[in-house]
């Protein structure tokens, strides 16, 4: 007989041991076929895989992880990247650049090296980690309750803000002041965050009032960074730093974009779909990840970590600068040792529902999704891709009308607080 996953999930949702064939030891526990001998290994695990990716279920005010969502069922995981390591790497990259170029950076010779910062989403833990990483490395952060404040300062050309502080840096016997001249959440009028156009316009307006003080431009991502570079800083030769290593940003390093961080999207996109594959096949979760699968697919230990307590996989970040950008020109290249198609006999075709929070997001649209599209073929998954509008969760959840049609789900929430909006639909 055929024990469909759907049966298991329904039974679990109702809290009944039933369907005449299954005895469940609680929803999160092991389930055992009572009298069935034909169940194949692939059905050993019954809960449909639910992978949150890129936006970690968490409280957007406190940053506290939403463990209820992350434990929605035994096959729920998060895939992202190590946000703190990445933020610190970005901060160090900017600091190293300032140290190497201090004299020529201080364009108006006032002894102050001023930077402006584009913030993506004040409630997104990746955005917070990048703001903190830059402030920590440059010494401009102000701590409260053990954490560096990550709020935008607005305009701070006189250095009087209480949210950041002026730092000092000695380079070759000269002491410079480092000042965060301005920072702002780049949200457009309809509420979409990480908004590239807003970042470009904001920099133009900052430049028209205090342009001669702006020596460095930093952005929480490349979408905003490139918009700023194109609107003002590129033409003025003001070094501009972003995050994501999107192909257009890496290419712009040849034209003066100062640097970016790769969040190892090939690893993240692979993990997003590979976890689904492993869970559906009922094999060890590490298969084709830390442990090579039969086809030889494997991810190097230094490229990811797994945090079991938080059910989270994190890719490790890499700095991309003028020294190494040529290795990163194609942001959509699949991972070197994970590109062999799985055997359809042991990994049969399955149907997956996957969304991105915003069709207009540069990183997800130009880097992450093209990688997912390559991996879905290799992993024998048929994926229905749905793009949200970046503003209202319902632009996505409205399109999850019939979850029974799918074997697994990969979710990119609009707001990190909203995990339950999805899990409640899954039953
Ligand atoms: C990326 C941003 C992107 C955001 C979307 C971040 O990890 O760096 O570019 O806009 O995810 O959630």
Boltz pocket constraint, residues with backbone or C-beta under 6 A from the ligand:
constraints:
  - pocket:
      binder: B
      contacts: [[A, 54], [A, 55], [A, 120], [A, 126], [A, 194], [A, 220], [A, 221], [A, 222], [A, 223], [A, 243], [A, 244], [A, 361], [A, 362], [A, 363], [A, 364]]
      max_distance: 6.0
